[in-house]
Amino acid sequence: MIGRRLRVAALATVAVVGLVVLLGPGAPRPEVGAAARRLVFEAATMADAALAALVGDLEPAVDAGRAGSARAVAGDEPPGPKLDGAAALTRAAESSAADVRRALAALDRARHAADPGAPAIEPVAEAGELDSIAAQLEASADAADEFAAMRARADSVVAGLGAALTALDDGNVPEALRQLEQARELHTVIADWDVGLVTLPVWLDTTDAMIGAVERIITATEQGNADDAERAADEFAALSADAATADRALQIAISEGGGAVAAVPLERLAAVLAAATDRRAAIAGIRDSAAP
């Protein structure tokens, strides 16, 4: 990396000094045009190498960030480590981005010396931009972990209700009560989660009613009241028909909220990667036109 930066700096010096000599006072010489193109070709080659290194640094960062965002929605694994990893990779790419800025500046000088009307090449990332993106990714890691944890808790609420009914069928009322209490506690945690997800209340209302129905089944069973137990079971069965709608509402809420947690830094990071790829394509044309 250090060697690449030294080569870029050396090329910039050679380009400027060489073109000053070639295009300095005196009558034009036939070799001037060829020499100017050669310097542009060399500068373009160095710029492409610097951009290729940056792309190689950024691609795994983008992949890690997207994997973290996906984990926030799925809830199967904590997304924080992936987002922290993406942040570390992004921050480490800042030196490659600096190499790119130097290489593009050297190419601009070589092109301008050969053709004063040559347009400047658009930058890929400003100084400190990747550090800023990395900081945003780090800040999103905790929030993403919270989304994944809430998805896992929601799954545990439904599983707990099923376990409570199974225990009741087995005649194990204490276990049924334990499973129901755990489901209620998890439901309360989710209900107190203040994130403004508009479809989450649909799931909360349905599962709250299901918890109440299971509680009435257990109470009636403890009291030996078969009629009340049957009515509560019918109520639970009716609510179960709404479970699919409630689960879709939960999935929408988690998908929208979890996907938005790291959306801004990921969009910024993807934009830098796309810019680096675009610049490589543009520089390939410049290099081909200046090829000896």
N, C-alpha and C positions, 0 to 999 in steps of 0.2 A: 504494500500500500504506500509506504514511504517512497519506495523506488518509483512508483507510478507518479506520485506528486512531483518528484524531482524531474522526471522525464517531461511532464507537462510544463513545468517552469522553464526547463532548458529549451523546449520547443518554442515556447513563447518568445524567449530571448532571441533564438536563432531566426524566428520568423520576422521579428521586428528589425533586428540588425541586418539580416540578409536583404530584406526588401528596401531598407534605407539605402544600402549600397547599390542594389540593382536599379532602384528607381531614383537615385540621387541626381545631382547635376550632371550635365553632359548629354550627348546625343544618344538616342535610344539604340540599344544593341539587340540583335536578333535573339539572343539567349534570354533576354529579360522575361518574356512571356512564359517560356518553358520553366524557368526557375521559379517564377511566381506561382505557377500552377503546382509545381512540385511541393512548395512550402504549404500551399493550401491542402494538398493531398496528405501530406504528413500530419498536419494539424487535424484534419478530419479523421485520419486513422486513430490518432491519440484520443480524440473526443469520443469516437465510437467505442474504444476500449474502456474508457472511463464510464460511459453510459451502460455498457454491458455489465460492468462490475456492480453498478448501482442497481440495475434490474435484478441481478443475481442476489443482491442483498435484500431487496424489497419483496420479491416473490414469496419467500417463506414467511415473511412478516405478515403479508396479506393473508396467506393461507392459515396461519395460526390465529389471526384475528377473526377470520370468518368461522373457523372451527369453534372458537370461544363463543361467538355470537350464537351459533347453532346449539351449543350446549346450554346456553341460557334458556332457550325455548324448550329443548327436549327434557331437561331436568335430570338426565341420567348421571351426569358427571359434573363436577364443579367447573364452570367456565373460567373462573379467575386465573388459574395457572396458564391457560392458553393465552388469555389477554395480556397477562404480565409478560409472557414469553414474546408475544408480538410487540409489546412496548420495548423490550430489551433489544430485539432485532432491529426495530425502527431507529432507536437511539444510536445503535452501533453503525447504522448506515449513514449517519450524518457526515462522517469523514469521506465516504464515497461521494456523497452529494457535493462536498466541498471540492473534490477532485473534478467533478463534472463542471462546476462553475468555472474553475480555472481553465479547464480544457476548452470549454465553449468560448471563453473570453479570448484565449489564444487563437482559436479558429476565426473568431470575428475579426481580430486584428489582422490576421493573414489575409482574409478575404477582402477586408477594407483596403489594405495596402495594394492588393492586386486589382481591386475594382472598388473605388470609393462609393459607388452606388449600391453595393451589395447590402441587402437588409440584414439587420442583426438577428441572431437566432434567439428565440424565446427561451427564457430560463426554465429549468425543471423544478427547482425548489429553492426558495430563498434561504439565506443563512438562518439557522435555528428552527426552520419549519418542521423538520423531522423530530427534533426534540419536543416541540410543542405537541405534535401528534402523539408521541410516546407518552407524554404526560396525560393526555386525554384518555389514552388506552388504559393506563394505570388507574386513573380515577374511575373508569367504568367497571373495573374488575369486581369490586365489592358489590356494586349494584347488580351485576350480572349473576354473581353467586347467590344473591338474595332471590332473584327470579327463579333460578334453578331450585333452590331450597323450597320455595313456595309451591312450585309444581310438584315436587316430591311429597310435600305435606298434603297437598290436595289429593294425590293418589292414595296416600295413607288413610285419609278420612274415609274414602269409599271402601278401601280394603278393610278398615276397622269395623265398619258397619256389617260387612259380609261376615267377618270373623265373629262378631257379636251374635248374629243370627245362627251361625253354625254352632257356637258354644251353647246357645239356648236349645237347639235341636238335640244336642248331646246331654241336655239336662244339667249343664254346668252354668248355673246362674251367676255365680261370682265372676267367672271368666267373661261372661257376656257383659256384665256391668263394667268390668275393667276395660274391655275393648271399646265399649261405648264411651266411657269417660275419656279415654285417649283420643278418640275421634272428635269428641266435643272440644277438647283443649286445642287440638290442631285447627279445628274450624274457627275457633275464636282468634287464634293467631292470624289466620288468613283474613278474617273479617276486619281485624284491626290494622291491616296492611294498607297504609294510606298512599296509594299510587295513582288513583284516579282512572282506573281501567273501567271503561263504561260497561263492558259485558260481564265483568266479574260478579256483580250482584245477582245475575241470573243463576249462576252456579251456587252462590252462597245461599240464596233463598231456597233453592231446591234441596240442597244437602241439609240445610237447617231443618226443613220439614221432615226429611228422612230420618234425621237423628231423633226428632221428637216422636216419630212413629215407632222407631225401634225401642225407645225408652218406654212407651206405653205398652208395647208388647211384653217387655221384660217385667214391668210393674204388674200387669194383669196376670202374667204367668206366676209371679211370686205370690199373688193373692189368690191364685186358683180360680180366677174369673175367666173362663173359657170364652164367653161371649165378647168381652172387652178385648181379649187377646186376638180373637178372630177379626174384629172390626179394625183393630190397629194393623193387623197383617194385611187386610184388604187396602187400607190406606197406604201402607208402604208399597204394595204392589202397584197401586195407581201412580204413586210418585216415581216408581222405577221406570215407568213409561216415559217420564220426562227426563230421565237421566242422560239420554243421548244428546238432547238439546242442551242440557246443562253442561255436559262435557265439551260440546262444541263451543259454547260461550266461554268456557275456561280456556280452551285452546286458543281462541281468538285473542283473549285478553293477554295470555302469556306470550303469544307470538308477536303481537303488536308491541307490548311493553318490553319484552326481552330483546326483541330485534332492534328496538330503538335505543337501547342502553349504549351500545358502542357504534351506532350508525354514523355519527358525525366523524369521529376519528377514522373509521374504516373508509368512509367516502373520501376523506382527505388523502389517506394513504393510497387508495386505489387511483386517485387522480394523479398523484406524483408518479406512480408506476406507469400509468397510461402515457403521461407526458414524456417520461424517459423512453418508452417504446416508440412514441411518435417521433421524438428527436432522432433516434437511431435511423428511422426510415428516411427522414429528411437529410441527414448527414450522409447516408449512403449515396443519395443522388449527387450531393456536392462532391463527395470523394470520387465518384465515377466520372464526373465531368472534368475533374482535375487530374485524372489518372495519366501517368506518363505514357 
